[in-house]
């Protein structure tokens, strides 16, 4: 693999990392909105996160990238 190919791979990975971070921010924001809509009652964080994740990913073309990241994290644990 030549220098330009490595650089291209690195740039692609960096872009994917940024896209995943943006998705995570959107999910966090939506989960926070759900929490606030429920009157900020503690104890349902996981439900808020799962619902927010589902809503955000449903409308995102980046869902496969997010799912791939989640699968990698499960394998690493």
N, C-alpha and C positions, 0 to 999 in steps of 0.2 A: 504494500500500500504506500503510495507516494505522499509527499507532504501535503499537497492540495486535497487529496482524498481524506487524510486524517483531519485537516482543518475543516473540511465540509462535514465530516461526521461529528466533530466537536461542536460546530455551529448548530447542527440539527439537534443534537442532544440538549444544548443550552436553550434553544427555542422551545423544545418540548417541555423542558423543566419550567420555563417561564409560563407556558400555557397551562400546565398543571397547577402552578401556583395561583394563577388567575382564577381557575376553576374553584380551587379551594377557598379563595377569598369570597367568591360568589356564594358558595355553599355556606360558609360561615355567616355571611351577611343575611342570607335567607333564614338560616337556623335562628339567628338573633331576632329577626322579625317575627318568627313563629313564637319564640319565647315571650317576646313582648306582647304579642296578640293574646297569649294565654294569661296575661296579667303577671308575668315574671315569676311564676310559680316554679320552684325548684323541683328537680327529680325526674324531669322528662327530657333531659338533654339528648339522650340517644335517639328517642323518637323524633325530636326536632331535627337532629342531624340527618337521620335516614330519610325523613320526608323532604328536607331541603336538598339533599343529594339527589334524590329521585326527581324532584321538580327541575333542578338545574340541569341535570344530565339529559333529561327527556328532550330538552330544547337545544342541546349543544352537539355540534358536530365533533367535539373533542371527547365525547364519552368513551370511545374505544381507548384513547390514550389514558384517560383516568382509570378505566378498568384494568388496563395493563399494569399501571403503577400499583394499584391495589393488590393485584395478584402477586407481583414481585415482593411487596411488603409482607404478605402472608407467608411466602416461601422463606423469607429471611428471618421470620420470628421463630 
